[in-house]
Amino acid sequence: MKQKNEEGEKTMFSNEHTILKTGDWIKAESRNGELIIGYIESLSSIEGVVKVTVVTSDNNQTIGKTIPILSKRVKKLPVSNVTNKTQIEFLLDLALATGDKEWFLALSSELNAMKQLVNGVR
């Protein structure tokens, strides 16, 4: 799936994981096997390549730079409305106190995803 903006540049396309678009936070592996976490700056005109601004990486020299990565090496990170572990734990307590099982399960899932992300960065 491809869409173009007014300048004719691709603004989104899908890889085997999900639909990718400008601004998405991603986790990827470089050609050298280094972990990269960042956000999509743009989708290049070369099929299957995204340009990612690196926020965290095993390679400190790439942090802060925008680099091209094959979309098949990119996994979109889940969107979170809660910003930290402490907030999720507070909301988990609130969900328990109110007996809201569905909310509790959703928050538990989000906390587990956050823990996996942190473990993946290390």
N, C-alpha and C positions, 0 to 999 in steps of 0.2 A: 504494500500500500504506500503510495507516494502522494504528497500534497505539496503544492508550490505556493510561495508567497508572491507578492506583486513584482518582486525583482526576479522571479523565476527560480529562486533557490529552494531546495527541498527544506521543508520545515518539520516534516515527520515522515518516518517510514517504520516498517516492522521488521524485527529479526525473529529468530525462532522462539525468543522468550516473550516478547511483548511489543507494543507500539512505542517507539522512541520518538521524543520530540525535544526541541530546544528547551533548556532549563531543567530537564530531568536530572535527578541525582542518580549516579550509577556507580557500580562496582565493576572493575574489569581486571584483566590480566594482560600485561604487556607482552610483546614478542619474547622478551627475556624471562617471562614468568613472574614479574614483579606485580604485587597487588597495587591497584590504583583505585582511589575513591575521589570522585569529582562530579562535575555537572557538564551536561552537553552545551557547548557554546554554539555549535552549528553542525549541520549535516552537510558534508561536502558533496560536490557534484560527482565525485567518484563513487560509484555504486558500493554501498555497504560500508562506508567509512564515516565515523562521527569524529568531530573535533571536541576533545574533552579538556576542560580546565581542571588541572590536578590540584586537589586540596590536601590529600594524604597519599603517600606512596612509600613502598619499600626503598625506592630510589629517591633520595632527598633532592637530587639535582633536577627532578621533574616537577617538584612542588611549586605551584604558582604559574607553571607554563601551560600553554594550550597545545595538546599533542593529538595527532590522528590515531584512532584505534579502529580496528575492524569491528563492525557491529556484532559479529558473532562472538566476540570476546567480552561483550558488554551485557551486564545484567542490571535492569532498572531496580533501584532501591525503593522499598515501600514508603509511601507518604505517611508521615506521622503528624498528628495535630498536637501531640504531647511532646514537650521538648526534652524531658529528662526522666531518669529512672525514679527519682523521688516523687515526681508528680504522678507517675503511673501507679506507684505503690500506694499513695494517698487515695487515688481513685479506686484502686482495688479494695481498700478498706471500706470506702464508701459504698461500693457495689455489694460487698458482703453485708454491711450494716442494713442496706435497703432490701437485701434479698434478690437483687437483680442478677440472676444467673447468666443471662445472655451478655450483659455488659461486662460481667466478671470474666467470662470466657474470651471476649474480644480484647479486653485489656491484658489478660494473661498472654494471649497470642502476640500482642504488640510488645510486651516486655520480653518475651522469648526472642522475638525478631531483633530487638535492640541488643540483647545479650549475644546473639549470633553475629551481628554486625561488629560489635566490639571485639569479640573473639577472632573474627576474620581479619581485623586490622592489625592485631598483634603478631 
